[in-house]
């Protein structure tokens, strides 16, 4: 039964430069859920704006070439 005696070290096998600093209550300097959510929406918004700009530019070029 390996599940009952599983290793709880989540950093096992990681290169030391990518391990988070471990404080008294857990990892330090890890992005919060709020900042990750904000980054996710910012990425989606940027993608939609860039896509709209490319489509608008393509439509404008299409109307010039007609």
Contact map, one row per residue, 1 for C-alpha under 8 A:
111110000000000000000000000000000000000000000000000000000000000000
111111000000000000000000000000000000000000000000000000000000000000
111111000000000000000000000000000000000000000000000000000000000000
111111000000000000000000000000000000000000000000000000000000000000
111111100000000000000000000000000000000000000000000000000000000000
011111110000000000000000000000000000000000000000000000000000000000
000011111100000000000000000000000000000000000000000000000000000000
000001111100000000000000000000000000000000000000000000000000000000
000000111111000000000000000000000000000000000000000000000000000000
000000111111000000000000000000000000000000000000000000000000000000
000000001111110000100000000000000000000000000000000000000000000000
000000001111110000000000000000000000000000000000000000000000000000
000000000011111000000000000000000000000000000000000000000000000000
000000000011111101100000000000000000000000000000000000000000000000
000000000000111111100000000000000000000000000000000000000000000000
000000000000011111100000000000000000000000000000000000000000000000
000000000000001111100000000000000000000000000000000000000000000000
000000000000011111110000000000000000000000000000000000000000000000
000000000010011111111000000000000000000000000000000000000000000000
000000000000000001111100001111000000000000000000000000000000000000
000000000000000000111110001110000000000000000000000000000000000000
000000000000000000011111111100000000000000000000000000000000000000
000000000000000000001111111100000000000000000000000000000000000000
000000000000000000000111110000000000000000000000000000000000000000
000000000000000000000111111000000000000000000000000000000000000000
000000000000000000000111111100000000000000000000000000000000000000
000000000000000000011110111111000000000000000000000000000000000000
000000000000000000011110011111000000000000000000000000000000000000
000000000000000000011000001111100000000000000000000000000000000000
000000000000000000010000001111110000000000000000000000000000000000
000000000000000000000000000011111011000000000000000000000000000000
000000000000000000000000000001111111000000000000000000000000000000
000000000000000000000000000000111111100000000000000000000000000000
000000000000000000000000000000011111110000000000000000000000000000
000000000000000000000000000000111111111000000000000000000000000000
000000000000000000000000000000111111111100000000000000000000000000
000000000000000000000000000000001111111110000000000000000000000000
000000000000000000000000000000000111111111000000000000000000000000
000000000000000000000000000000000011111111100000000000000000000000
000000000000000000000000000000000001111111110000000000000000000000
000000000000000000000000000000000000111111111000000000000000000000
000000000000000000000000000000000000011111111100000000000000000000
000000000000000000000000000000000000001111111110000000000000000000
000000000000000000000000000000000000000111111111000000000000000000
000000000000000000000000000000000000000011111111100000000000000000
000000000000000000000000000000000000000001111111110000000000000000
000000000000000000000000000000000000000000111111111000000000000000
000000000000000000000000000000000000000000011111111100000000000000
000000000000000000000000000000000000000000001111111110000000000000
000000000000000000000000000000000000000000000111111111000000000000
000000000000000000000000000000000000000000000011111111100000000000
000000000000000000000000000000000000000000000001111111110000000000
000000000000000000000000000000000000000000000000111111111000000000
000000000000000000000000000000000000000000000000011111111100000000
000000000000000000000000000000000000000000000000001111111110000000
000000000000000000000000000000000000000000000000000111111111000000
000000000000000000000000000000000000000000000000000011111111100000
000000000000000000000000000000000000000000000000000001111111110000
000000000000000000000000000000000000000000000000000000111111111000
000000000000000000000000000000000000000000000000000000011111111100
000000000000000000000000000000000000000000000000000000001111111110
000000000000000000000000000000000000000000000000000000000111111111
000000000000000000000000000000000000000000000000000000000011111111
000000000000000000000000000000000000000000000000000000000001111111
000000000000000000000000000000000000000000000000000000000000111111
000000000000000000000000000000000000000000000000000000000000011111
